[in-house]
Structure formats: C-alpha cells, structure tokens
Amino acid sequence: MSYKLRGNVFRGLGTLLVAGMMAGLSHAEGPVVNGFVDTTYMYNFNKPTDQRTELRSFDSNDNNFSLNGAQIAVTGTMDDVGYTVKMLAGSDAAIIAPLAPAPGGTNQVDFTVEEGFFTYKCPVTGIMTKVGKFVTTEGIEVIESKDDPTISRGYLFGMAEPFTHTGVMLSRVFGKLEVGAGLVNGWDLTTDNNKSKTVLGKLGLNLGDPLMVTLSGTHGSEQSGTPALGTAEGNNRESVDLTAMSKIIPKVALNFQANWGTEKHALGTGIGYDKWTGVGIQPVVSITDKFSIGARVENFYNKQGSRLAPLDPAVPATDHVSVTNYTIAPSYKCTANTMVRAEFRADTSNKKIFLDSDGKFKDSTSTASLEWIVTF
C-alpha cells in the first residue's frame, strides 16, 4: 500500500472515529456546574447559656457566624439519562448527613452528598424513574436557603418531614396532573436501620401561576431494631403533607403547608401512638426586581413530644406542646448573583422550653439574623 493511499485510509478512519465520537456526544447535554455559598450571623435575645436556640433545624448557634452551606452541583444528560450530584459542605451538611450527631456535638461531619441520582423517562410508558439519593417531596422549604422565603427554617421543615431519601421513585405526568410512588430506606438514611422499607407517595396538580398543589406522604418503620422499642418493623411512622403555591396576586408568591403525622411507640413501648400536626403560610412580596420581603406564620403541635426530642435533646421532656413562630425577612439583590437578607423571628410556646441567660426555661424567644449568599 502506498504512503498516499495509507494516509488517505488513516485520514478516513480518523474522520469516521471523530464522527462516531460526535454522534455519541450528540445525545449528551452538560455537565453543567453551579452552586452557592451561604453565610449567616444569628443573635438570640434570650442569650441562652448553652448558646443554642431550641427547635431550630439549621441555624441554632447563638451569637455565631456560620458557613451554612457551600454547594457544588453537577447536572446533565447522556443518552437520555439525566444525572444530578450535589455536594454540600458547612453546618447544614452536618444536619442532613445520615445519622449525623445532634447539633453542638463533638463528632459532627461538615460534608455530605446532599443528592446523587439519575433519571430516565421511558419513551413508551412516559414513566420517569429516579434512582439514588434525593430530597423529599414534602414541604415548602428546601435545604438550599437561597430558595427559601426566610433565613431560618420552620418547625415543619425540621420536625414534621424528612430531608432526604435513598431509593427509587417513579412518576408519571398526565397533562397538569403528576402521580408518583417510591420505595426508600427511610428518613435521612443511606443505609436502612431496620428490615422494612418506607413507601413514598405524591399527587401534584399544576395550574401554573393561579395554583400549584402537592399532596405527598410517607409510610414505614423509621426506628432501629432496639429491643426496648419492640419490633421496629411494626412501629410505623406516617406523614401526610399538603403544600400549595399561588401567584395569582401580582408580585406575591403565597405558599401554604399543612402536615399531619403519627408514629407508634415513638418514645418507647409505654407510649402508644404519638401524633403531630402543623400548618404554616409563607408569602413572598416582590417590591422591586431587587427588593423583596419574605414572611412566615407557623404553628406546630406534638402530643407526646417525640418530634421535639430528636431535634434538640436539651428541650425538657414534655407533652402537648404547641409552638408558634412569626418571621419576617427582607431581602436585597446586590447583583444578579449576590443577595443580602435580614430576619427577625419570634417564637412562643404553651410550655417553657426556651433557655435564657439565667439557665431557666421560658415560653418565648426571639432572634435576629443576617445572611449573605453568592451563587455561581
């Protein structure tokens, strides 16, 4: 074979190889990398002796600057398979990490995989399959503070609903209606702590700006196989969550949430079913393109107190607890990628559960916070 012919053959093979590679890449989009950095300062006017604010899921440290979250997210698709990976560092990561110790502990982690899953939509059935670790379908608020109406999270976010699940979720859209079901390890677990799985359910109605409604819930055993609690697989926990959002009022996003839950032997075999209910409303008013005001009014009731104890062991053991918070958070976008927020929050309770500067418990507390967020 001549050098000229050989060169033409090699060039032809090279062209075919590049064309093949481009054809393979033609079905790929991404990866797209983005993220944010979220820092806050919070001050508790009760000046608690342990420098902690009771019943806060994330921002519990008093008189403290906190790196709440530094997140990097990678998303994309390849051959019709979508993928999402979110890595989160900071104090928020210590809360949502599987089996993370209580806030203020000495063995906290500050880095976790918030989400890591892939999705595939079957072209024949139209069913979307999600497999891996993903955030819950319940609630108004989310882990990323930049997408929340206020700086702090409410009681329902921290006590009535899970943060994440690991397992599989199937969903199907029928026009404006979405139906979903899943099977996962449980609440906030990558490795199950018992032999039973938790079932997820979701029903969503999307009418656009006038109204979006989601009814979702979980059912399954969340307790570990501890002899003192009996058969963990029989101690089921149920959570039913209703959320709604409307933008029918110009420049106002109105968010609503109601939650009902129950768990068998939540505090041991001597206790039957613990129950909790909660309701909240969170409007966001856009004054200008840069200035907005978020707010929250929320009440949470827990019959036996089991939902309070895991969040904050320092809270005195009590039952029939009813807590309410009133929150307002003005926000200003300095640039397209930077935001500064302030927040004032007042909490009241029918029981004395908020620690003060004298080491005594009161029935109220109030806090002020500042937040700086940069997105990229």
VENGI-V306430 format. One record per pair of residues at least 6 apart in sequence whose C-alpha atoms are under 6 Angstrom apart, sorted by the first residue. I is the first residue (numbers start at 0). GAP is how many residues later the second one is. If there is no record, write none. Layout:
[[I,GAP] [I,GAP]]
This chain:
[[26,51] [26,52] [27,49] [27,50] [28,47] [28,48] [29,46] [30,44] [30,45] [31,42] [31,43] [32,40] [32,41] [33,38] [33,39] [33,342] [34,36] [34,37] [34,38] [34,340] [34,341] [35,34] [35,35] [35,338] [35,339] [35,340] [36,32] [36,33] [36,336] [36,337] [37,30] [37,31] [37,334] [37,335] [38,27] [38,28] [38,29] [38,332] [38,333] [39,25] [39,26] [39,330] [39,331] [40,23] [40,24] [40,328] [40,329] [41,20] [41,21] [41,22] [41,326] [41,327] [42,19] [42,20] [42,324] [42,325] [43,18] [43,323] [44,321] [44,322] [45,310] [46,309] [46,310] [47,307] [47,308] [47,309] [48,308] [48,310] [50,11] [51,8] [51,9] [51,10] [52,7] [56,101] [57,34] [66,23] [67,22] [67,23] [67,24] [68,20] [68,21] [68,23] [69,18] [69,19] [70,16] [70,17] [71,14] [71,15] [72,12] [72,13] [73,10] [73,11] [74,8] [74,9] [75,6] [75,7] [80,38] [80,39] [81,36] [81,37] [82,34] [82,35] [83,32] [83,33] [84,30] [84,31] [85,28] [85,29] [86,26] [86,27] [87,23] [87,24] [87,26] [88,21] [88,22] [89,20] [90,19] [92,17] [92,18] [92,19] [93,14] [93,15] [93,16] [96,15] [97,90] [97,91] [114,18] [114,19] [115,16] [115,17] [116,14] [116,15] [116,16] [117,12] [117,13] [118,10] [118,11] [119,8] [119,9] [120,6] [120,7] [126,44] [126,45] [127,42] [127,43] [128,40] [128,41] [129,38] [129,39] [130,36] [130,37] [131,34] [131,35] [132,32] [132,33] [133,30] [133,31] [134,28] [134,29] [135,27] [135,28] [137,103] [140,7] [148,145] [149,144] [149,179] [158,148] [161,25] [162,25] [163,24] [164,22] [164,23] [165,18] [165,19] [165,24] [166,16] [166,17] [167,14] [167,15] [168,12] [168,13] [169,10] [169,11] [169,12] [170,8] [170,9] [171,6] [171,7] [175,29] [175,30] [176,27] [176,28] [177,25] [177,26] [178,23] [178,24] [179,21] [179,22] [180,19] [180,20] [181,17] [181,18] [182,15] [182,16] [183,13] [183,14] [184,7] [184,12] [185,12] [192,31] [193,30] [193,31] [195,37] [197,21] [197,22] [198,19] [198,20] [199,17] [199,18] [200,15] [200,16] [201,13] [201,14] [202,11] [202,12] [203,9] [203,10] [204,7] [204,8] [205,6] [208,37] [208,38] [208,39] [209,36] [209,37] [209,38] [210,34] [210,35] [211,32] [211,33] [212,30] [212,31] [213,28] [213,29] [214,26] [214,27] [215,24] [215,25] [216,22] [216,23] [216,24] [217,20] [217,21] [218,18] [218,19] [219,16] [219,17] [220,12] [220,14] [220,15] [220,16] [222,9] [223,8] [224,7] [228,39] [228,40] [234,29] [235,27] [235,28] [236,25] [236,26] [237,23] [237,24] [238,21] [238,22] [239,19] [239,20] [240,17] [240,18] [241,15] [241,16] [242,13] [242,14] [243,11] [243,12] [244,9] [244,10] [245,7] [245,8] [246,6] [250,34] [250,35] [251,32] [251,33] [252,30] [252,31] [253,29] [254,26] [254,27] [254,28] [255,24] [255,25] [256,22] [256,23] [257,20] [257,21] [258,18] [258,19] [259,16] [259,17] [260,14] [260,15] [261,12] [261,13] [262,10] [262,11] [263,8] [263,9] [264,6] [264,7] [264,8] [273,30] [274,28] [275,25] [275,26] [276,23] [276,24] [277,21] [277,22] [278,19] [278,20] [279,17] [279,18] [280,15] [280,16] [281,13] [281,14] [282,11] [282,12] [283,9] [283,10] [284,7] [284,8] [285,6] [289,42] [289,43] [290,40] [290,41] [291,38] [291,39] [292,36] [292,37] [292,38] [293,34] [293,35] [294,32] [294,33] [294,34] [295,30] [295,31] [296,28] [296,29] [297,26] [297,27] [298,24] [298,25] [299,22] [299,23] [300,20] [300,21] [301,18] [301,19] [302,16] [302,17] [303,15] [303,16] [304,13] [304,14] [314,38] [321,27] [321,28] [322,25] [322,26] [323,23] [323,24] [324,21] [324,22] [325,19] [325,20] [326,17] [326,18] [327,15] [327,16] [328,13] [328,14] [329,11] [329,12] [330,9] [330,10] [331,7] [331,8] [332,6] [336,37] [336,38] [337,35] [337,36] [338,33] [338,34] [339,31] [339,32] [340,29] [340,30] [341,27] [341,28] [342,25] [342,26] [343,23] [343,24] [344,21] [344,22] [345,19] [345,20] [346,17] [346,18] [347,15] [347,16] [348,14] [350,12] [351,9] [351,10] [351,11] [352,8] [352,9] [353,7] [353,8] [354,6]]
